[in-house]
Amino acid sequence: MNIVSKLGSAAIIAASLFAASAALGQTKPAAPAANVLIGTATANDAQAAAAEKFAELLTKYSNGRFKASARTGGALGSNQQMVAALQAGALHGMVTPTGILSPAVPDIALFDMPFLLPLAPAQMTAFAAQSKAAARIAELAEQKGIHIIGFHGIGPSSFLTTFPVSKLADVRGKKFGATIPSPLRIAAYQAWGWVTRPIGFDEVYSDLQQGIIDAMEGPPDVVYRMRLYEVGKHYAVTGHYSLLANTIVSKKWFDGLPKDLQGVVTKAGKDAIVFADDAFTKAQNEGLAGLRKSATVTEMPPAEIQKMKDMTKGMIQKLESDPQKGPIVKLLQEDAARFGKK
């Protein structure tokens, strides 16, 4: 055999070995998908839908490297249990109102200053995206093991009561179920005359039914879809809070991911927020329309709304002078002024 033939034979053998090794590589079993859980406390509403969308996009964008699913309706425990699990890395992600994080990240409660944020969900999301205070709060959350992918609007919160409300004086001395453990919210409730009682969201229906509480607050979609109007027959539209939510993941889990999967988590979270804007806008409109058919809906008169604002001025002034909270309060006020000029 001449040298050319030998070289040709060698080339054929090499090509055969390469093809065989490639074929073996193709038959190598793929790594199993990592199970990812996204928790949320509500069910059958826009918040639950946003959690489900986040899970769906995590699976899609990772090409199956994540096998993500949402657990809604508090299936993974109370909000506080889920937050603790997320900090420990045992739960991967959540979609939840910002106030739920206030025990872990106290400054996040500053979003709960009454009458601060715009009311429309998409406007709230846009506000948070340009907010220097929001960026600072996200940094503080990182220190507590919580990675905030982004903030998004839920909608305006008003009072659901077991009694008619046409003026602020009607609520004085009545028992209010505070489902979000935000000291700022509780201070405002008390300034308006409520007697507050901290409760879990899963206790609202039974507590209203049994007379343990006389009222709670919530956006129209939650009140309607959770059928709370069955036990609280009156909905007083005040818009005193614009509920802000966040899409969050465990910092411990996120930091342990390779860079490409970190990018997947970020993109999935941000795209889920875009979905949430549309979902919450539709849900709030439908929820309020449903409540008008199922309960007595009243609009709090402008003069009474002004009383609510006036009665919380001292609380806000105290925050402004607080050496720790004051700087973020100032940032939020500057954010609001800047956003209002757009």
N, C-alpha and C positions, 0 to 999 in steps of 0.2 A: 504493500500500500504506500503510495507516495505521500509527500508531506501535505499536499493539498487535501487529499482524501482523509488523512488523519485529522487535519484541522476541521474539515467538514463534519466528520463523525463526532469530534469533541463538541462542536457547536450544537449538533443535534441532541447529544446527551445533556448538555447544559440547559438547552431549551426545555427538554423533557423534565429535568429536575425542577426547573423554575415553575413550569406549569403544574407539576405535582404539588410543589410546596404551596403555590397559590390556591390550588384546589383544597388542600388541607386547611389553609387559613380560612377559606370560605365556610368550611364545615365546623370550624371552632365555635362552640356555643357562645352566644352574646352574654354579656354581663347582665344579671337580673336587674330589672328596673327598681329604682329606689322608691319605696312608698313614701308619699308626702301627704300630710294631713293639714287641712285648712279649717280652722274652727270659727264658729260664729254663734251668738246666743239666740238669734231670731230664726224664724222659719217662715217659708211661704211669703216672703217679702223681698224688696229690692236689695236689702243687705245680704240676705241669704243667696240671692241670685248673683250678687257681686262676688261672694266667696266661691260659688260654683264656677263662675266664669274664670276666676283666678286659677282654680285647680285645673280647669279644662285647658287653659292656655299654657300652664306649666307643663302638662303632658304633651301638648302639641308642639310647642317651641323647642322642647328638649328631644324631639324625635323619639319619644318613648323612654328616654333615660330616667325620667320621672314618671311614676304612676301616681298622680295626684288625685285626691278626692276631698270634697268638702263635707264637714259634719256640722249640720245646722241644728237649730232648736236647742242649743245647750247640750247636745249629745256627748260632748267631751268634758262637761262640767260647767260650773258657773263661769262668768267672765273672769273673776279673780283667780279661779283655779286654772283657767286656760292661760292667763297672762303669766302666772308662776311657772307653768309647764313650758311655755315659750321661752322664758328667760333661761330655764335650765337646759333647753335644747330638746326637750321631750316632745314638744309640739312645734311644727314647722312654721305655721303662719296663721294669721287671723285677719278678719275684717271686722272692725268694731269702732264705736264712737270714741273720740279722743278722751273724753272724760273718764272712760274706764281705766285708762292708764295713769290717772292722777295719783293713786297711792304709790306707784313706782316712779313716776316722773311728775312731781308736783307742779312744775311750771306749765305743763300742758293744760292744766285747768284754767289758765288765763284766757284760753279761747272761749271760755264760758262767761266772759263779761257780757252782761245782757245788752242786747241791741247793738252789738259790735259788728257782726258780719252781715254781708248781703244775704237775702233770703233764698234766692233761686239756687238750686244745687250746683249748676255749672258755674255760676258766678262765685259761689263759695270756693269751688275748686280753683278757679282762676286767681282768687284772692290769695289762697294759700301758696300757690305756685310762685307768686312774686313777693311773698312775705319774708322779710328778714328775720322776724320773730319765729316763724315756722322753721326756718333753717337752723336757728339757734336751738330750738326745742328738739329738733331731730338729733342734733349733736349730743344733747343731754340724755336723750333716750338711748343712744349708743352706749353710754357709760353704764346703763342699767340692763344691758343685754338685749335691747330691742332695736331692730333695724327698721326704720320707717321708710318704705318705698315711696310713699306719697300720701297726701291728704286729699280728701274729696268731700263734697257737700252731700248732706242727707236731705235737709230741708228745714223749714221753720217749725219750731216746737210750740205747742199751745197746751192749754189745760183741759183734761178730761175730768169731769166731776160727776158726783152723784146728785148734785143740786144745781139749780140755775144760777148763772153768774152773769150779771149785767154791769157790775161795777166792782172795783177792787175791794171795797169794804165787805162784799159778800163772802170773801174767802177768810176773813179774819177769824182765827181760832179753829179753823178746820184742819183735819189731819191729812197731811200730804205725804204720799209715798215717794221718797227720793231714791230712784233706781240707779242713778249715777253718783258715785261717791266723791263728788267734787265739792270741797269746802266752799269754793266761790259760789257755786249754785245754791248750796244750802244756806249760805249767808243771805243771798238774794231772796230765796223763798221766805226766810224769816223776816226780812225787811218788809216784805209785802203782806205779812200777817199770818202766814201758814205756820202750823205746828208740824215740824218735819219728823218723819219716821223712815230711816234707811231700810230698804227692803231689796231683795233680789227681783230681777225682772220676772222670773218664773212665779213669783208670789203675787203679782199685781192683780190678776183676775180674781183669785180666791179672796184676797184681802179687801178688794172693792166689794165683792159679793157679800162678805161677812161683816162689813162695816168697820173693819180694822183701820182702813184708811178711807178718806172721803174723796181723794183726788190723786191724779198723777199727771205727768206731762208726756207728750210724745208728738211726733209728726203724724199727719193724717194717715199715711200708708200703714204705719205700725199699728195704730189704734184700730183701723178698719180691718186689716188682714188678720190681726190677732183676736178680732171680735170683742175687743174690750168695751165697745159701745153697749154690749149686752148687760154690763154691770155698772157702767158709768154712762148715764143717758144724756149727758150734756157736754158739748165741746165748745169752749170759749176761745175764739181765735185771737191770739195776742202776738204771736211771732216774736216772743221775748228772747228766744234763743234761736240762732241758726245752728242746727246740729252739724258738727263737722266730724267726719270719720277718718280713719287711717287704715291703709293696707300695710300690714307689718309682718315681718318674719323674725325668727330667732337669729340674733347676731351670731351666736355660737355655731348654729347650723350653717348660716350664710358664709361665715368666714372660713369654714372648713370645705367649702365647695371649690372646685377648679374655676378659673376665671371665666371660662366660656359658660359654665352653668350659672355663675353669678350673674352674667349678662342675661341669661334666659329668665332668671327670677325677676330681675329688674324690669325687663321688657314686658313680661307677663303681668307684673303688678301694675305697671303704668297703663298698659292697654286695658286691664280690668277696670281701672279708674275711669277711662274714657267711656267704657260700657256703663259704669255706675252712674255717670252724669245723666245719660239718657234714661236709664232704668229708674232712677230716683225722681227725675222730672215727671215722667209718665205716672209713676206710682203715687206721687203726692197729689197730682191732679185727680187721678182716679179715686184715691183714698178720700179726699175731701168731698168729691161728688157722692161717694158711697155713704159717708157720714151724714150728708144732708138728707139722705133718704132713710137712714137708720137711727138717727139721734137728733137732738135739738142743737143746731149749730148757731152760735151768736158771734157777732163781731164786737170785740171790746171797743168802746167808743174812744176816739183820739184823746180826749181829755183824760181818760183813765189810763191810757198808755203813757201819757206824759207824767202822770202821777207815779207810775211804775219806774220810769226813768229817774224822776226826781228823788225817789226813795232809795235808790241805789247809788246816788252820787257820792255820798260819804264813804261808802264801801270802796268805790273806785279811787277816791282821793287817798284813802289809806293805803291802797295798793301802790299808787304812784310814789308815795313817800317811803315805801318799804325798801331797805337797802339791797335786798336780794331780788325781789320781784320787780321792783321799780324799773330797772333797765329794760326788761322784756315788755313790761306794760307800755313803756315809751315807744319801743320798736313797733308794737302792735298798733298803737295810736298813729304813728307815722305811716305804717303800712296802710291803714284804713284811709288816712287823708290822701295818700298818693294814689290809691286805687280809686277813690272817689272822683279824682280829677280825670280819669281815663274816659 
